[in-house]
Amino acid sequence: MKSNNEFKIIELVGPPGSGKSSLTERLRACNPNIHVESFPYYRRPNCIPFYVRNLAALLPTLLTLKRDPVKGWVSPRDLVSMIILNGWARELRQKLAKEPSQTLVLDEGAITISGWLKGFGSTYMESEAMRAWWQRIYAEWGATLDLVIQFQTPAPVLMQRIRQRDHNWDHRSDQETLAALETMKFRQDEVLGIFSALPGSPRVIRVSTLEKSADQIGAEVLQQIGWK
């Protein structure tokens, strides 16, 4: 368990609408060394070198994976997430080694991406063939993350919030949206539980966002991590 002065890599965990962006702004205002890190997105030209480097690093693992007659193999979307999980932790640590005064905040980090793979990836990701890879990823990210701030908000409230601001969900019915949000929450909880059981696991702060303003949530988190 890390102490407060070692919180250098922080992941915010929660489905869309849970309040991650609001807390990020509060953390930035409190700590001038905060830098928000978005996961390397394959459609951004500046992220192409990341994928080239880390696909090469992942190839030995991919070559050991055999196609399952029932569950198939990894899909292209699985592969993108696998590359991120396989290489991003190392590059975040390298960034901190060059600029140790920074604190890195991940608004969609390893727990979010792992939860997506388990909830929405191909069934192959849950096959026996993937067990060793998952164990290695959990161990690496469990040692990399210093603090996890998990937002706990009921799915109906999340749906109401994203309906008001995020038109990417407009094509889903209310029933589909609630099911997707519940799956996200369940899988993120599952992954976080695995991380919490690891030696040297990150500290976890759970924050209820129901009937609380962004300022109240921010003040609660800052008090718990010892920032002013």
Secondary structure, 3 states (H helix, E strand, C coil): CCCHHHCCEEEEECCCCCCHHHHHHHHHHHCCCEEEECCCCCCCHHHHHHHHHHHHHHHHHHHHCCCECCCECCCHHHHHHHHHHHHHHHHHHHHHHHCCCCEEEECCCHHHHHHHHHHHCCHHHHCHHHHHHHHHHHHHHHHHCCEEEEEECCHHHHHHHHHHHCHHHCCCCHHHHHHHHHHHHHHHHHHHHHHHCCCCCCEEEEEECCCCCHHHHHHHHHHHHCCC
